[in-house]
Amino acid sequence: MYKKDAEQLSNAMDWFRQQYPNSEATPLLIHPEERFDSHAAIPTGCRVVTTKRLARLRESVSAFATGLVANDAFRDPARVTSLLNDHGLSAANFVRRFSVPGRH
C-alpha cells in the first residue's frame, strides 16, 4: 500500500486526537490490500477494509436492509438492534468482522 495512504490516515488520527482528546478511535482505511509499503508509518491499531471484507460488508448491509423491511422491523428498536448484531453491524463487531490489521 502506498506511503501516502498511511500518511493521510496518520494525519487524520492526529487531528482526531487533538479535537477529541478524551475519545478513542480506530484508524480504518478502505484499500484492496492490508499490506503497507515497508517505509509507510502505519498508525497504531490501523485496520483495513480489504476488497474481500468490503464484499462481506456489502452482503451484510443488504441482508440488514432486507430484514428491516420484513414485517416493518424498522419500527421496533429491539428488532433493529437484533438485526445489527446478527449481521455484524453493531459497534462492538463492525471493525473485527469487516477489517483486518494493517501490516508491512
N, C-alpha and C positions, 0 to 999 in steps of 0.2 A: 504494500500500500504506500502511497506517496507520502513523503515527509510533510507536504503542505496540508494534507488532511489531518494529520496528527497535530500539527502546529495550530491549525484553525480550531480544533477541538480543545486543545490546551488553553488557547486564548479565551474561548467561551467559558471554560471551567474557572479560569482566573477571574473573569468578570462575575460569574455567578457567586464565587466565594466572597468577592468584595461587596456585592449587592445584598447577599443573604448569608452573613457570617454565621448565623445560628442554624442553618439548614444544611442538609446533606443532599447530594445528587450523584447520580451515576452517569459518567460520560458515555454517551451512546452514539454510535456512528452507523449509518446505513452504507454498506460497501460490499461489493461482491466477495471479498476475501477478508479473513480475520488477521492475516499476516501483514505486519507493517514493514516498511523498509528498515534495514538494520541500523540506520542513522536517525530514525524518527524517535522523537521524545514522546512516548505514549503516556497519556495522563493516567495516574494511578486509578486502578479499578475500571479501566476502559473496557467497554463491551461493544461488540459489532453485530449488527443485524446483517447476516450474510444473505446471498441470493436464496439459499435453501431455507433459511429461517424466515425470510420475507415471504416465501411461498406458504410456509406454515402459518404465518400471521394472517395472510390474506384469507386462507381457508377458515381460520378461527373467527375472523371478523364476519365473514359471510355466514357461517353457521350461527353465530351470535345474532346477527340481524334476522335470520330466518326464525330463530327461537323467539325473538322479541315480538314478531307479528303473530305468531301462533297463539290463538286464543287470547289475544290482547295482553300478552305477558308484560308488555311495556308499561302497563298501568299498575303493576304490582311490584313495589320496590324489592320485596323478598325474592320474587322470581327473577328480576333483573340481576340482583346480586348472585343468585344461583347460576344464572347463565354466564355471567362474567367469570365466576370461579370455574365452571365446567369447561369453558373454552380457553382458560389460561390468561384471561384478560384483566384479572384483578391486579392491583398494585403489588401485591405480595408475590405474584407468579410471573408477571409480564417479562421482566428482564431475564430471568432464569430460563424461561421457555423459548423466548424469541431472539435471544442473542447468545453469543459465545465470547469468551475472553479474548481481547486483542493480544497479539503476541508478535515477537520479532521473528 
